[in-house]
Amino acid sequence: MKLALVVGLAVLVVAQNSVPDSARYQIGYVSVGPSSVNAFRNAFDQYRDASRGELGFVGDEALEQIGKPGDVVVIETWRDQAAADAHGTAASKKRFLGALDPIRVSGYDERPYKAFAVGPGQRASAASVIVVTHVDVVPPGDPTTLLRRLAEDSRAEPGCLRFDILQHAARANHFTIIEAWRDLQAHDVHAAAAHTRQYRDVLQPLIGSPLDERLMRTR
């Protein structure tokens, strides 16, 4: 399992329980040079502000890795597929990618997702721990029942603020889990819980690569 501790630059601008079932998500990964972190933050702030004015905008957040602040994850939420498609060709998107081009040290790797098991959530605080995990299942393995049970069991834990599972819009065997915990202790209790250990044991034979699990904080 690969672990990376990261800190959030911005949080979703709406409460999680207001996200519609038809929502579409864009998750992007990019690395910028250490001297360009502030330039990225400025570019993202301008991008987020411009995106807010577009039809169907729900939320936008950027997360950066502690110890490697240039390693960034961007999560966008749009009301539906039409809104996501329109944004993909919007001037705001083109300006953002243009601003990244001279400072990035990797390509902007963005993948489309849809809701799989998304529930109501609470806004994270500065002390909260947010985890983003990529799950890659080898066909014909089917983890859907397992993942839904994980979401239900995890949301019942007292320290859980959010537990959402997204499914790749074009590759049904790829999932991204976004979870938020009250603090690091709550996350650690969850990681050691019987239902979490059982989930990992059952999932292990189904996945094509080690889990890419990243711990994050909002700033």
C-alpha positions in Angstrom: 0.0 0.0 0.0 1.3 3.4 -0.9 0.7 6.2 1.6 1.2 9.9 1.1 0.2 12.6 3.6 -1.2 15.7 1.9 -2.8 19.0 2.9 -5.8 20.7 1.3 -5.5 24.1 -0.4 -9.2 24.6 -0.8 -12.4 22.8 0.2 -15.6 22.2 -1.6 -17.6 25.4 -1.6 -21.0 23.6 -0.9 -22.1 21.2 1.8 -21.7 17.6 0.6 -25.4 16.7 1.2 -26.4 19.2 -1.5 -24.6 17.3 -4.3 -27.2 15.9 -6.8 -27.2 12.2 -7.7 -26.5 13.1 -11.3 -23.2 14.8 -10.3 -20.1 14.2 -12.3 -16.6 14.6 -11.0 -13.2 15.4 -12.5 -10.1 14.3 -10.6 -6.8 15.6 -11.8 -3.2 14.9 -10.7 -0.3 17.1 -11.4 3.2 17.9 -10.1 4.7 21.4 -10.2 8.3 22.5 -9.3 8.9 23.4 -5.6 9.5 27.0 -6.6 6.2 27.1 -8.4 3.8 26.1 -5.6 2.6 29.7 -5.0 2.1 30.1 -8.8 -0.1 27.0 -8.8 -2.1 28.2 -5.8 -2.8 31.5 -7.6 -3.7 29.8 -10.8 -6.1 27.4 -9.0 -7.7 30.3 -7.0 -8.4 32.1 -10.3 -9.7 28.9 -11.9 -12.0 28.1 -9.0 -13.4 31.7 -9.0 -14.0 31.6 -12.7 -15.6 28.2 -12.6 -18.1 29.3 -10.0 -19.8 31.4 -12.6 -20.4 28.5 -15.0 -23.8 26.7 -15.2 -23.8 23.5 -13.2 -20.8 24.3 -10.9 -21.1 22.5 -7.6 -17.6 22.6 -6.0 -13.8 22.6 -6.5 -10.9 21.6 -4.2 -7.2 21.3 -4.6 -5.0 19.1 -2.3 -1.3 19.1 -1.9 1.1 16.6 -0.5 2.9 17.4 2.8 6.6 17.3 2.3 6.1 17.5 -1.5 3.8 20.6 -1.8 4.1 20.5 -5.6 2.2 17.2 -5.8 -1.4 18.2 -6.2 -4.8 16.6 -6.6 -7.7 18.6 -8.0 -11.3 17.4 -7.4 -14.1 19.2 -9.3 -17.8 18.5 -8.9 -20.4 19.4 -11.6 -24.2 19.1 -11.5 -24.4 16.6 -14.4 -22.6 15.3 -17.5 -23.8 18.3 -19.6 -22.2 20.8 -17.2 -19.0 18.8 -17.0 -18.8 18.6 -20.8 -19.4 22.3 -21.2 -16.7 23.1 -18.6 -14.2 20.9 -20.5 -14.1 23.4 -23.3 -14.7 26.6 -21.3 -12.2 29.5 -21.3 -11.6 29.0 -17.5 -10.3 25.4 -18.2 -8.1 26.6 -21.0 -6.6 29.4 -18.9 -5.9 27.0 -16.0 -4.1 24.5 -18.2 -2.2 27.3 -19.9 -1.1 28.6 -16.5 0.1 25.1 -15.5 2.0 24.5 -18.6 5.2 26.5 -17.7 5.3 25.3 -14.1 4.3 21.6 -14.2 6.8 18.8 -14.1 4.2 16.2 -15.1 1.2 16.2 -17.3 -2.2 17.1 -16.0 -3.8 13.7 -15.6 -7.5 14.1 -15.3 -10.1 11.3 -15.1 -14.0 11.5 -15.2 -16.1 9.9 -12.4 -19.7 9.5 -11.5 -21.4 8.8 -8.2 -21.3 5.2 -7.0 -22.0 5.4 -3.2 -22.3 9.0 -2.2 -23.9 10.1 1.0 -24.5 13.2 3.1 -21.4 14.5 4.9 -20.1 17.2 7.2 -17.6 19.9 6.3 -14.1 19.0 7.4 -12.2 21.2 9.8 -8.4 22.0 10.0 -8.0 19.0 12.3 -9.8 16.6 10.0 -8.1 13.9 8.0 -9.2 13.4 4.4 -8.3 10.2 2.5 -8.3 9.7 -1.2 -7.9 6.1 -2.4 -7.7 4.7 -5.9 -9.0 1.1 -6.3 -8.2 -0.7 -9.5 -10.0 -4.1 -9.8 -9.0 -6.7 -12.4 -12.0 -7.9 -14.5 -14.0 -10.0 -14.0 -13.7 -9.2 -10.3 -16.8 -7.4 -9.0 -16.2 -5.3 -5.8 -19.5 -3.4 -5.9 -21.2 -5.1 -3.0 -18.0 -5.0 -1.0 -17.5 -1.3 -1.6 -21.1 -0.4 -0.8 -20.9 -2.3 2.5 -17.6 -0.5 3.3 -19.3 2.9 2.8 -22.3 2.0 4.9 -20.2 0.6 7.8 -17.7 3.5 7.7 -20.4 6.2 7.8 -21.7 4.6 11.0 -18.4 5.2 12.8 -18.6 8.2 15.2 -15.6 10.0 13.7 -16.7 9.8 10.1 -17.5 13.1 8.4 -17.8 11.9 4.8 -17.4 8.6 3.0 -18.0 8.7 -0.8 -17.1 6.2 -3.5 -16.9 7.4 -7.1 -16.7 5.1 -10.2 -14.8 5.9 -13.4 -17.2 7.1 -16.0 -15.7 5.0 -18.8 -13.8 2.2 -16.9 -16.2 0.5 -14.5 -13.4 -1.4 -12.7 -11.8 1.9 -11.4 -13.0 3.5 -8.2 -11.9 6.5 -6.1 -12.8 6.6 -2.4 -13.0 10.1 -0.7 -13.4 9.9 3.1 -13.1 12.5 5.8 -12.4 11.8 9.5 -12.8 14.1 12.5 -9.1 13.8 13.3 -6.1 11.4 12.9 -7.2 9.3 15.8 -10.6 8.8 14.3 -8.9 7.7 11.0 -6.6 5.3 12.9 -9.6 3.7 14.7 -11.3 3.3 11.3 -8.2 1.7 9.7 -8.0 -0.9 12.5 -11.7 -1.6 12.6 -12.8 -5.2 11.9 -14.9 -4.2 8.9 -12.0 -2.3 7.4 -9.6 -5.2 7.8 -12.2 -7.6 6.3 -12.7 -5.3 3.4 -9.0 -5.2 2.6 -8.6 -9.0 3.0 -11.5 -9.6 0.5 -10.4 -6.9 -1.9 -6.7 -7.9 -2.1 -7.2 -10.8 -4.6 -9.3 -8.6 -6.8 -7.0 -5.6 -7.3 -4.5 -5.1 -10.1 -2.1 -2.9 -8.2 -1.5 -1.8 -4.6 -4.0 0.6 -3.2 -3.0 4.2 -3.8 -4.1 5.8 -0.5 -3.4 9.4 0.3 -4.1 11.1 3.6 -5.0 14.8 3.3 -5.9 17.8 5.5 -7.9 20.9 4.6 -6.0 24.2 5.2 
